[in-house]
Amino acid sequence: MYQQLERTVRNAIRDGRLPAGARLPSSRALAAELGISRGVVTSAYDQLAAEGYLETRQGAPVRVARAVRAQPPRAPTPSLLERFAYDFGPGLPDLAGFPRDRWLRSLRSAWRESALDAVGYGDPRGVPELREALADYLRRVRGTVADPEHVLVCTGFRQGLSLTCRWLRANGIEHVALEDPGWHAHRLIVEEAGLAVTPVPVDAEGIDVVELARTGAEAVVVTPAHQFPTGAVLGARRRAALIEWAERGDRLVIEDDYDAELCRDRVGALQGLAPDRVLYIGSASKRLTPGMRLGWMLPPSWLSWALISAKAIEDAGSEIAGQLALAHFIAGGELERHLRRMRLRYGRRREALLAALSGALPDWRPSEATGGLHVLVALPNNLDEPTLLATAARHGVGIEGLSLHSYTGECAPGLVLGHAYMAEPAIERGVQLLREAAIAAHGS
Ligand SMILES: Cc1ncc(COP(=O)(O)O)c(C=O)c1O
């Protein structure tokens, strides 16, 4: 009852019905008028005074605090991210497919079963349950060599790469090689750390290791399981050459394993072949959902303490509730169950996208579909990529251009189309709208 009273008075103050300085009835009078006990009213008044809405002084009438200003209703602040009715952005998994009930079950169990000190300042590496669950999962599913001692939980791939780049910079490294085309955020993170980017071309077998060796770079970021954005899988010979390159010069390979379990050819992680030269970084963003902001690093043992110490200084360890829930989720086999469902679902959606494209836009050429969450599509040369993006946005369709992920931005026109987020009917409608946008872009 006191909460109801609190809410009523708080809302009246916020929307200006009770202005600053207004006098409220005494607790005795209000209690009598409402037919409730006086204790309920004083409790509500005390709480609102603690929140700064009321002034209550011994012997003086209760008043609305003078500093309070009415807050007229406002439209919510618009998001910094553009939203589209049909979103082919490659970054999103199927958000509606996220198993909320099962996750809630894990979250509840994690809170119920965790020790009292689990929610205090934790080990900066992450909660032991999650480090153990990850080490075991990654060993089984990705073929990594992982010791829970050296697993480091972070807030997604981005933080993992950022901590690493800052360490590289502090240790005299000036250049980091990146795949070109490659995920644009790799470049942003590397440059933010004060390092220069050396682009290395990518072909149907992944990064060109001969070109990489020519750059003189001391570290490289690669997406060997599923090159972003081309979808290429790093070939066996290239893998061996890359590891040899790293071992020959005590160099570092940073492996971005962003969506491997969702790919058609599930080759093992590079890290399993050379754990002393490869720093593995995985993420929950594609496997579960990006809003979780959870990732995991398997650094070489010689690098792990430096990164753990950097993580401890930066944020004292990642948020605990999500970590505990993920540990429970993995231990109960729920992650694998979810990934199995999503692989089938994404396969159907990819087929729907390819069929819709071949029907509506036959001169757009999708690259070989290797699974995951996106397909690279080459556009006809006479179609201007920026014009198409702008026209599609006006048609309510969100798409991402290949040039965003090209180091120079001077690549042949192309799109990186995500097919995981929308269900088949929306994909089909989205492609129809893309066709209309393409016709309009042609004319402009
Ligand atoms: C190539 C690549 N790596 C990693 C990620 C995940 O980054 P994060 O874990 O910071 O969300 C993405 C997400 O879009 C990606 O495209």
The ligand as an SDF file (V2000), in Angstrom:
LIG
                    3D

 16 16  0  0  0  0  0  0  0  0999 V2000
   34.3570  -10.4350  -37.6800 C   0  0  0  0  0  0  0  0  0  0  0  0
   33.7160  -10.2470  -36.3420 C   0  0  0  0  0  0  0  0  0  0  0  0
   34.3870  -10.5350  -35.2320 N   0  0  0  0  0  0  0  0  0  0  0  0
   33.8540  -10.3970  -34.0010 C   0  0  0  0  0  0  0  0  0  0  0  0
   32.5600   -9.9400  -33.8510 C   0  0  0  0  0  0  0  0  0  0  0  0
   31.9710   -9.8520  -32.4630 C   0  0  0  0  0  0  0  0  0  0  0  0
   32.4030   -8.7680  -31.7610 O   0  0  0  0  0  0  0  0  0  0  0  0
   31.8620   -8.5760  -30.2530 P   0  0  0  0  0  0  0  0  0  0  0  0
   32.1470   -9.8430  -29.5250 O   0  0  0  0  0  0  0  0  0  0  0  0
   32.6750   -7.4350  -29.7000 O   0  0  0  0  0  0  0  0  0  0  0  0
   30.4020   -8.2670  -30.3140 O   0  0  0  0  0  0  0  0  0  0  0  0
   31.8140   -9.5920  -34.9700 C   0  0  0  0  0  0  0  0  0  0  0  0
   30.4480   -9.0460  -34.8050 C   0  0  0  0  0  0  0  0  0  0  0  0
   29.8320   -8.4870  -35.6770 O   0  0  0  0  0  0  0  0  0  0  0  0
   32.4020   -9.7680  -36.2470 C   0  0  0  0  0  0  0  0  0  0  0  0
   31.7050   -9.4780  -37.3570 O   0  0  0  0  0  0  0  0  0  0  0  0
  1  2  1  0
  2  3  1  0
  2 15  2  0
  3  4  2  0
  4  5  1  0
  5  6  1  0
  5 12  2  0
  6  7  1  0
  7  8  1  0
  8  9  2  0
  8 10  1  0
  8 11  1  0
 12 13  1  0
 12 15  1  0
 13 14  2  0
 15 16  1  0
M  END
$$$$
